Amino acid sequence: MPSFSARPQRDPRIDVLRGLALLMIFIDHIPDNVLSLATMQNFGFCNAAELFVLLSGMSAMLAYGRAFERRGAWHGLRQISRRWAWLYVFQLGLLAATILIVWLWTSYYGFEPRIVGPFLNDPFAGILHGLMLSAVPTYLDILPLYLALFAVFPLIYAGLRVSWLLTLAFSAALWAAANLVPALNLPNWANGGQWFFNPFAWQFLFTIGAAITMLLATHGGQLPRARWAVWVCVAFLLFALIETVPWSRWHMPDLRPIALAPPEQTSLAPLRLVDILALAYLLLSSPTFRTIAGARVLWPLDLCGRHSLEVFATGCVAALFGRLLFRTYGAGLPLQIAVNTIGFLAMWGVALYLDRTRARTAEAPSHAPQPEAKHHDVGTTAHEERN
């Protein structure tokens, strides 16, 4: 396995792309949001969820793969356990905040609660299932997916160390089984069905992300760029673009060569998987994109990506208020502008506050002797998975 400690500097591409994914998740979580016409779901088969899970696998390997490699299995497992517990607390906090806000809002305005209706109708069962992560309401289903994937990361790491080929083959077989057997999923009490993001399928994308990190480490931070592969990826992405652009909503003639139904997201349908991998290959094999990702103008995205858990939670709450406001007052242009502006500023403000707090904390003991090669921890800290 490649030595991650050999690359101490942070790769800005992961944080910039993750910050962009967080903004798109916020936008897409508000039905009737006009900005949703400009998110990934309108330009390809995949959307921000696929991008986020792929990046999560990459950053988990960067942070915790390094922990395993440098300080051993016990230290790595302790770090993962602490991080998993913190993620779990955030999920429960988001669920509780959502139920409380919706209950207060719908009670005041006399609405019928939708997404959290089962929790309000049977609070005891809702609390119990929420604690067991077997109650996953819509719009709060990405973090439980990551909790499930992060819990098995030590096995993914160990497998990739032994044989990346066998590990990917086993992961692919599990993904294929989830596509062929829809019952292979986790139960979801909140909707009386199953998890929207089937972890048995989505683990494949997460594992691919971890494997990509290993490949990057052996090729100087860039995926090997082959001209034929670039053209294949470009051709597929153009096909996906033509197939998914909302021609009617844009008041344009339908140019689709084939009337394909939207590929199923729950089990990460093959078209969605190929789409995100083609996009990732073009971006991660491009020296130009690496330069662009480090540009100062993209600093707000980079900042959000470095604090993705807190920014994600902020975006979930802001999107919840956006949905309630649109339902109550309609999705007129002034409210559209206000909801999106306040949401963006809240997410960026939280990231900025956390970054400055971290900087002050790092500067506080500056008078004390620093351990040798401390700069090697910069990449781990910056990429430590925050969602």
Secondary structure, DSSP 8 states (H G I E B T S, - for coil): ---GGG--S--HHHHHHHHHHHHHHHHHTSTT-GGGGGSGGGTSS--HHHHHHHHHHHHHIIIIIHHHHHH-HHHHHHHHHHHHHHHHHHHHHHHHHHHHHHHHHHHHHT----TTHHHHHSHHHHHHHHHTT----TTS-HHHHHHHHHHTHHHHHHHHHH-HHHHHHHHHHHHHHHHH-TT-S-EETTTTEE-SS-HHHHHHHHHHHHHHHHHHHHTTTS----HHHHHHHHHHHHHHHHHHS-TTTTT-----SS------TTTT-HHHHHHHHHHHHHHHT-HHHHHHHT-GGGHHHHHHHHTHHHHHHHHHHHHHHHHHHHHHH---HHHHHHHHHHHHHHHHHHHHHHHHHHHHHHHTTTTS---TTGGGHHHHHHHS---
